[in-house]
Amino acid sequence: MSFAKIYAEYAVAAVELAGVTVSAVRVLLALALAAAALRKRGSRQAYRLCRERLGRSILLGIELLVASDIIKTVAVDPTLSSVGVLTIVVLIRIILSLTLEVETSGRWPWQSGSEL
């Protein structure tokens, strides 16, 4: 195994760990902030706030995990099969990102206002 592939594997592991860690920490933070908002603002606003923050946490984690998949596909295992899997993962991530953006902000990413 070449020196570059070894470093690429370490980079993949580091980015995957960062994705999981960031997601977990941000989900716990979102739940804690929602609990605090529940006392101050009421259940409807706390639910909306928690939902928005959870959605953004999931998006950030997914983006880091996709970055690790890209590194792995390009540097570690550049086979046609891995490129096909990466393509499917990226397409699912795009659909999920668009759906979560609509859910959290109430508009499509390319819209400037809050109309749907």
Backbone torsions as a table, in degrees:
resi	resn	phi	psi	omega
1	MET	NA	137.7	-176.1
2	SER	-78.5	162.0	-179.9
3	PHE	-61.1	-40.1	-179.3
4	ALA	-65.6	-38.9	179.7
5	LYS	-66.9	-36.2	178.3
6	ILE	-63.2	-46.2	177.8
7	TYR	-65.0	-36.8	178.3
8	ALA	-64.2	-40.3	177.8
9	GLU	-64.8	-39.0	174.8
10	TYR	-64.3	-40.1	178.8
11	ALA	-64.2	-41.9	177.9
12	VAL	-60.9	-46.4	-179.8
13	ALA	-63.2	-40.1	-179.8
14	ALA	-66.4	-42.6	-179.3
15	VAL	-69.8	-38.2	175.8
16	GLU	-62.4	-44.5	177.7
17	LEU	-61.6	-41.9	177.8
18	ALA	-62.5	-41.8	179.3
19	GLY	-61.7	-45.7	179.4
20	VAL	-67.4	-43.8	-179.1
21	THR	-64.0	-47.8	-180.0
22	VAL	-60.7	-44.2	179.3
23	SER	-61.0	-48.1	-177.6
24	ALA	-63.9	-45.7	-179.0
25	VAL	-64.6	-43.9	-177.9
26	ARG	-69.5	-33.2	176.3
27	VAL	-65.6	-45.4	177.7
28	LEU	-62.6	-40.0	177.5
29	LEU	-64.7	-41.8	178.7
30	ALA	-61.5	-41.2	178.9
31	LEU	-67.7	-39.3	178.5
32	ALA	-66.1	-43.4	178.8
33	LEU	-67.0	-34.5	176.8
34	ALA	-67.2	-38.1	177.0
35	ALA	-64.3	-39.8	177.3
36	ALA	-67.1	-39.7	179.2
37	ALA	-68.4	-29.1	179.0
38	LEU	-61.9	-38.4	179.0
39	ARG	-71.3	-36.4	-173.6
40	LYS	-90.1	-40.2	-169.0
41	ARG	-111.8	-18.4	-177.8
42	GLY	106.1	168.3	-171.0
43	SER	-70.0	-36.5	-176.8
44	ARG	-64.7	-48.1	179.6
45	GLN	-69.2	-37.3	178.6
46	ALA	-63.8	-41.2	178.4
47	TYR	-62.9	-45.9	-179.8
48	ARG	-62.4	-44.7	179.5
49	LEU	-62.8	-45.1	179.7
50	CYS	-63.2	-43.3	-179.8
51	ARG	-62.4	-43.5	178.6
52	GLU	-62.8	-47.3	-177.4
53	ARG	-69.0	-37.5	176.5
54	LEU	-63.8	-42.3	178.7
55	GLY	-60.6	-44.6	179.6
56	ARG	-67.9	-35.1	176.9
57	SER	-63.7	-44.6	179.2
58	ILE	-63.2	-43.3	179.5
59	LEU	-60.3	-44.5	-179.4
60	LEU	-64.0	-43.6	178.2
61	GLY	-62.6	-42.2	179.3
62	ILE	-64.0	-40.1	179.9
63	GLU	-63.3	-39.9	177.2
64	LEU	-67.0	-40.1	179.6
65	LEU	-67.9	-36.5	175.6
66	VAL	-66.6	-38.7	176.6
67	ALA	-59.5	-40.9	178.6
68	SER	-66.6	-37.2	177.0
69	ASP	-64.3	-38.2	178.8
70	ILE	-65.7	-45.3	178.3
71	ILE	-59.6	-44.4	-178.7
72	LYS	-63.3	-43.4	-177.6
73	THR	-68.3	-40.8	-176.9
74	VAL	-77.8	-43.8	-170.5
75	ALA	-100.5	-32.4	-172.1
76	VAL	-99.5	-49.3	-172.0
77	ASP	-134.7	71.5	-176.2
78	PRO	-82.6	69.9	176.5
79	THR	-105.8	161.9	178.9
80	LEU	-62.3	-36.8	178.6
81	SER	-63.7	-45.0	-179.4
82	SER	-68.2	-33.3	176.2
83	VAL	-66.7	-39.4	177.2
84	GLY	-63.5	-43.7	177.5
85	VAL	-63.5	-43.4	178.5
86	LEU	-60.8	-40.6	178.4
87	THR	-60.5	-44.2	178.9
88	ILE	-65.0	-43.2	179.2
89	VAL	-61.7	-44.0	-179.7
90	VAL	-65.8	-40.1	177.4
91	LEU	-63.5	-42.2	177.1
92	ILE	-63.3	-41.2	178.4
93	ARG	-62.9	-39.3	178.2
94	ILE	-63.8	-45.8	179.3
95	ILE	-63.4	-44.0	178.7
96	LEU	-63.6	-41.7	179.4
97	SER	-62.3	-45.3	179.2
98	LEU	-63.0	-43.2	179.4
99	THR	-63.5	-45.4	179.5
100	LEU	-66.5	-34.9	177.6
101	GLU	-63.4	-42.9	177.5
102	VAL	-65.0	-41.6	-179.8
103	GLU	-65.5	-40.3	-174.5
104	THR	-84.3	-37.6	-175.8
105	SER	-104.6	-16.7	179.9
106	GLY	81.7	13.0	179.3
107	ARG	-151.2	161.1	174.9
108	TRP	-72.3	151.2	-177.9
109	PRO	-59.2	-28.6	-177.9
110	TRP	-88.0	-2.8	176.5
111	GLN	-87.2	138.4	-178.8
112	SER	-85.7	-30.7	-179.1
113	GLY	-98.2	-165.3	-179.6
114	SER	-103.3	17.5	179.5
115	GLU	-85.4	148.4	177.2
116	LEU	-118.1	NA	NA
